[in-house]
């Protein structure tokens, strides 16, 4: 076994590898970019070396820097994690040239399966069913001709890489050329390879995959299949194993097809063969020549540590188990917690993690994360915050355990998909196993989960908690106990009473607070009276309203509080009713960046009149492209940024002529 390895990655996968390596007595070296200097994976590693600037091309994608650090640190092997260089054959070759073991498949297998076009051809030769498609010439006319011949709808897909990057669904011929251009830009940015292929888009298929593992001694095994159908932007959101509702015959056929695919390329290490399934028919989709994000669910049902298997196979040991020893016990489900806004087309969210509380781990619940409270979510990398993984004796038990764990998650500082994950798990369709790749588009109500205003009972709880948090902050500010520092609203000739106005959503609600003995207070709102008692410890609050007690959390922020009730955040602002109204800002006549990003395209010029919906700016952030369009008709008076510029969240990019605001 290796004495010392380098992890050429960051975030939760780096932390995951560190956990197994440490258990096995292997010394771990981490790397970090400037913005990751205090990241969790850096703190967990035995050693950590700087890579340079934050952009991935200057840090985690720099082969020269990684090889130099590996030599300097004296490691024997390199674990690439997933993403970044994990499926880069050149990186594997450079490691070998430097005398380092690459913990992954051979460069030959990576090149063959890393190219979707070549992989399709190889699987076709091996007899594995493939989706109708085209993987030939790369000029636009050839791609357009192929799409027309295959018939719409089609998928335009990056040949290299995966994770939905460089993938576009095209339903009409008019969309095709723009989709090709956009997919090429995103593919070049994410994988350094802009080559594309065209595939027929199947009607509502399921996305089923099989984990395989091979060694250098002829061993190859397949694990129980995983269902990864619930996706947004072609990226997985919830995965589970075994896949619900499949026949015994289909499960066996998928496993055998995956083994055929592995044997066709003499596969070494961890890999995943992905299929599209319609009814009892399946088609090869792609093969990921790395460990998958969702590998924990396989580990939980199979009772195997796949990272340990990676290390042992890379050290030239045989597989720790034979095919007949691979069994499935119970059911496991994984939910991916992202920093993003589902109600705004899953736009990534950046900012500081002001508050982060995860559910406690156990033998049946895993929390895999690369972040800690106080960390910053930046625009440079994937917005994955954590994976919450639950195991149960059956699907219903795993589902209930995961839903309960998600209710315990608390995050303040960035928007997340937490409420969406909870809504999916608790939905009748998911419970019945009616899932496919169109699940979310068909259930838009789930995407908007939590966007409705709280009911009257919940609103009372929120306001009472906000008032209690405000009173607690006033008490904490008392410096020396002088009478004029007291926060009990005492007055010379009248009942003690304080007025507090709180902003909740788009409303301002004014309350009257009257102090009572032992720190309690009476809350008056719209002629309703409530007796409130509370205790606070750190950010936890025990709140009793008219004798009914609840536990919740609160986080103080500039100008107010975030109250977390039943896992849902409610922002309250402290409002000065005498403050003057805000003046109209230039932002009323400008198009602003919704998040920090890099400008990759400008599609208008100064003086040009544009129509509502016209594409104006293309941004790139968190390994994805974000198109900004004109929300109304207008004439452009100023363009403040150029292609290649980095922009801040809220920065005005395009200004419209006065009176013609878009």
C-alpha positions, -999 to +999 in steps of 0.1 A: +000+000+000+011+036-006+027+055+021+018+090+008-007+102-018-017+136-033-053+145-039-055+166-070-089+180-062-109+200-036-142+201-017-162+172-005-144+145-026-111+155-013-125+152+023-140+119+014-107+105+001-088+118+032-112+099+055-104+065+039-067+072+035-064+082+071-082+050+082-057+030+061-027+049+075-019+067+043-004+102+045-024+127+025-012+158+007-038+184-004-036+213-028-055+246-028-062+277-048-060+312-033-097+312-024-094+277-008-066+285+015-087+278+046-110+252+031-120+221+050-100+197+028-069+218+036-075+215+073-081+178+072-050+169+051-016+161+066+001+186+043-012+212+019+004+231-010-008+263-028-017+261-065-022+297-073-051+319-085-087+308-081-097+301-117-095+264-123-073+267-153-047+284-132-050+260-102-068+226-102-065+221-140-028+230-141-010+197-147+025+212-145+017+227-110+002+194-097+031+173-109+056+197-094+039+196-061+036+158-061+074+156-067+081+182-040+059+164-015+074+130-022+041+112-029+039+079-046+004+082-061-022+108-071-059+105-066-078+128-090-112+128-073-140+136-097-143+166-121-113+187-130-086+163-143-101+130-131-108+118-167-079+135-184-056+109-201-028+134-205-027+140-167-025+102-161+003+099-186+022+128-171+018+112-137+034+080-151+062+099-167+070+114-133+070+080-116+036+086-099+008+061-098-025+075-111-053+062-090-077+055-118-080+037-151-055+035-179-050+065-202-062+043-231-095+035-214-099+071-204-094+084-240-117+058-255-146+062-229-139+099-222-149+107-258-186+101-260-182+097-298-155+070-295-173+054-266-205+050-287-185+034-315-168+010-291-200+000-275-217-005-308-188-029-318-192-047-284-229-053-290-242-029-263-273-010-275-267+027-282-290+057-287-294+068-324-269+096-330-240+111-348-203+113-337-186+124-369-173+157-385-173+187-363-182+215-387-215+232-380-231+222-413-224+185-406-238+187-371-269+205-384-274+179-412-270+150-387-296+165-363-320+170-392-316+134-403-320+120-367-351+141-361-359+166-334-358+167-304-320+161-302-293+165-276-262+184-284-235+170-261-199+176-254-178+146-264-155+150-234-166+151-198-200+148-183-222+163-155-244+180-180-217+205-190-218+213-227-252+197-231-282+213-248-317+200-256-328+213-290-365+209-299-366+229-332-342+235-361-341+273-353-325+266-319-297+243-332-269+267-343-271+287-312-271+256-290-240+243-309-222+275-302-232+276-266-224+239-259-189+244-275-181+273-253-191+255-222-174+223-232-141+241-239-143+259-206-151+228-186-130+202-203-106+220-227-123+201-256-150+217-277-159+186-298-196+176-299-220+148-308-257+147-316-281+122-300-318+115-303-336+128-273-357+100-259-392+106-245-390+106-207-364+079-201-349+069-168-312+074-161-298+041-147-262+034-141-240+005-130-209+008-109-181-015-122-147-022-107-117-038-124-082-049-113-049-056-131-054-093-126-084-098-148-110-092-121-141-072-130-173-069-109-205-049-111-225-035-082-263-031-080-277-004-103-284+032-093-313+054-104-302+089-112-332+101-131-341+132-110-320+160-126-318+197-133-296+211-161-288+175-169-271+171-135-283+147-109-302+159-078-313+127-061-299+092-066-309+059-051-300+022-052-314-002-061-335+014-088-372+012-080-396-008-102-372-027-124-377-063-133-352-089-122-344-096-159-337-059-166-315-056-136-295-086-148-293-073-183-280-039-172-253-055-150-242-078-179-241-049-204-219-029-179-195-059-176-194-062-214-185-025-216-158-029-190-143-059-206-143-042-240-117-017-227-099-039-201-112-016-175-091-009-144-103+008-112-137+025-105-160+033-134-197+038-141-216+027-171-247+048-177-278+038-195-311+054-206-340+030-199-375+031-214-397+002-203-377-029-206-354-014-233-321+003-225-294+021-244-257+029-235-253+066-226-217+070-216-190+057-193-175+078-165-139+067-160-138+078-124-155+075-090-190+090-092-204+117-069-232+092-059-208+064-049-219+066-012-252+049-019-235+019-034-211+018-004-241+018+020-260-011+004-229-032-005-210-025+027-178-017+007-155+013+008-150+021-029-122+046-022-103+018-004-108-004-034-094+024-056-062+026-035-058-012-034-063-017-071-039+012-079-014-006-056-017-036-079-037-057-054-066-079-066-102-068-060-112-074-024-143-094-036-156-115-064-189-110-083-208-136-063-198-118-031-213-085-042-247-083-025-272-055-018-286-049+016-315-025+020-320+007+002-299+040+000-308+075-012-286+105-017-297+141-019-273+167-034-274+200-015-265+229-039-260+266-034-286+276-060-320+292-065-345+266-079-372+292-084-348+313-106-339+285-130-314+270-106-291+300-108-260+294-086-258+314-054-226+328-040-218+343-006-206+334+029-220+305+049-230+325+079-247+295+095-244+258+086-259+231+107-259+195+094-278+165+108-257+142+131-241+112+113-248+076+122-244+042+106-275+048+085-268+085+077-238+101+061-231+138+055-203+144+030-193+180+027-163+202+019-176+233+036-177+246+071-196+275+087-178+308+078-166+295+044-174+314+012-192+299-018-173+314-048-182+316-085-151+296-095-163+260-087-192+237-086-220+249-062-223+215-044-223+221-007-230+186+007-244+152+000-269+138+026-271+100+023-295+078+041-298+040+043-329+019+054-341-016+053-363-007+024-370+023+002-397+038+024-374+036+054-345+053+036-368+079+022-382+088+056-347+089+072-334+112+045-364+135+047-360+138+085-322+145+080-330+173+055-354+189+080-325+192+104-303+210+079-299+248+084-281+271+060-279+309+060-258+330+037-266+315+003-298+303-014-300+265-016-322+237-031-329+223+004-367+229+003-368+214-032-351+182-020-375+179+009-405+185-015-393+158-039-388+132-012-422+140+004-441+140-029-466+113-038-450+107-072-415+101-058-430+079-031-447+058-057-414+055-077-428+074-108-395+090-117-377+097-150-355+125-164-385+148-169-396+145-132-388+181-123-402+198-154-434+179-148-435+190-111-429+227-112-448+231-080-420+212-062-394+237-077-414+265-061-416+248-028-413+272+001-418+303-021-453+309-007-458+333+022-461+317+057-496+312+071-509+332+100-499+307+127-463+304+113-461+342+108-468+347+145-440+323+154-416+341+130-425+376+144-423+364+180-389+348+174-377+380+157-389+401+187-372+377+211-339+378+191-341+416+191-346+418+228-318+392+234-295+414+213-304+445+233-296+427+266-263+415+252-254+451+244-257+464+280-222+474+290-222+482+327-257+477+339-264+515+341-302+524+342-301+541+309-287+509+293-317+488+304-338+473+277-370+468+297-389+498+283-393+513+317-409+548+318-417+572+346-455+575+343-469+547+321-468+510+313-436+498+298-440+493+261-417+492+231-425+495+194-408+472+169-414+472+131-402+442+112-400+437+074-412+403+063-412+397+026-427+429+010-446+439+041-437+459+072-454+447+104-453+468+136-455+451+170-459+464+205-438+446+231-444+449+269-419+434+293-430+408+318-413+392+348-385+366+342-376+380+308-410+372+292-429+398+271-464+404+258-466+408+220-494+428+206-502+428+169-534+439+152-553+437+184-540+401+190-522+395+223-497+367+229-477+358+260-441+350+249-413+333+269-379+324+254-344+312+261-315+315+238-282+296+237-258+304+209-282+305+178-308+281+192-340+294+207-366+278+229-398+298+222-430+295+241-461+313+228-492+311+249-479+280+265-469+261+233-432+255+231-411+252+199-374+249+191-359+270+163-328+288+153-320+324+146-290+341+130-283+378+134-274+397+102-268+433+094-301+451+099-321+421+111-323+384+116-330+351+098-355+329+117-353+292+109-386+274+116-391+238+105-360+240+083-372+271+064-355+304+064-374+336+071-356+369+067-367+398+090-354+433+088-356+459+115-374+489+100-372+525+110-407+538+103-393+574+102-366+566+076-371+584+042-380+562+012-352+549-010-344+570-040-349+555-074-315+539-084-298+536-118-305+499-114-341+506-125-327+512-160-299+487-161-292+450-166-271+437-137-251+405-130-271+381-109-239+367-094-201+371-097-191+357-131-169+361-162-184+378-193-181+353-222-204+370-247-219+403-256-247+403-282-257+440-286-241+474-291-245+509-278-274+527-294-291+495-305-328+490-297-336+455-284-368+436-279-379+418-248-362+384-246-333+393-268-300+378-256-277+405-244-249+390-222-235+355-216-218+349-183-199+319-170-199+310-133-195+277-114-187+258-146-219+268-164-231+294-188-258+319-178-277+339-204-290+374-196-319+386-218-338+419-221-369+417-199-385+446-218-381+466-250-354+493-247-325+512-263-290+506-250-271+537-239-241+521-223-222+488-221-199+488-191-180+455-195-161+436-222-158+399-230-133+383-205-140+407-177-149+394-142-180+411-128-194+414-093-229+404-081-253+433-087-228+451-110-246+470-139-235+456-172-259+473-197-276+506-191-307+516-210-318+550-222-339+570-197-375+563-202-367+532-222-357+509-194-355+472-199 
